Amino acid sequence: MKMPPQPPFCLLETMRWEHGIALLDRHLARSAAAAAALDFPFDESAIRETLQQHDASLDEYTVYRLRLTLDKAGTIHVSSTPLDRDAVVFRTVALHADPVDSADHLRAFKTTKRDAYEAAYELARDRGFDEAILINERGEVVEGTRTNVWLRRDGEWLTPPLSSGCLGGVYRAYLLETWENASEAVLHVEDLIRAEQVGLSNAVHGFLPVVLETDS
């Protein structure tokens, strides 16, 4: 049976701008890999030029969240939103009940196809939490809707492997390379509950320790 056509989506990068874009080369490398895998045109020089033009409009004393999209026609769009550098955006997190499919190939790429993520996030917010942690069909911890997940066990910081269905976050990769006590491990809900500490990371906000709320 022929599959119905999929609605269009864009490749997406969300970045932190503070006197320039943090980890820009890593963001562009991830976007280039996604473009190659999903057959999107990718012109790194044009993207860098567009970002530089946008940079010129930003206040050097303000921190921004930059949003870069690339569509199937190669159209590049950049927008920015000021951030409160002192705000703590993630304090409490809860588990999302509906499992995600680790075999969904699009989960490996950051795109604007985010309906499932947004539904889980809004449900968590309605329940009074700042973020939702997703679990896959095997009961493995995957990621947050906007973050990668970490837990500390025996002094080591662990994060789920890509095989669990998580996005290869730019800041996740940075921490794995720069933290001596950071590594990947298949994690389950029990590991989160028993962890010495739970944390979240993304490229906009860095690493943030959080409190996991459970029904138990």
Secondary structure by P-SEA (a helix, b strand, c coil): cccccccbbbbbbbbbbcccccaaaaaaaaaaaaaaaacccccaaaaaaaaaaaaaacccccccbbbbbbcccbbbbbbbbbbccccccccbbbbbccccccccccccccccccaaaaaaaaaaaaacccbbbbbccccbbbbcccbbbbbbcccbbbbbcccccccccaaaaaaaaccccbbbbbccaaaaaaccccccccccccbbbbbbbccc
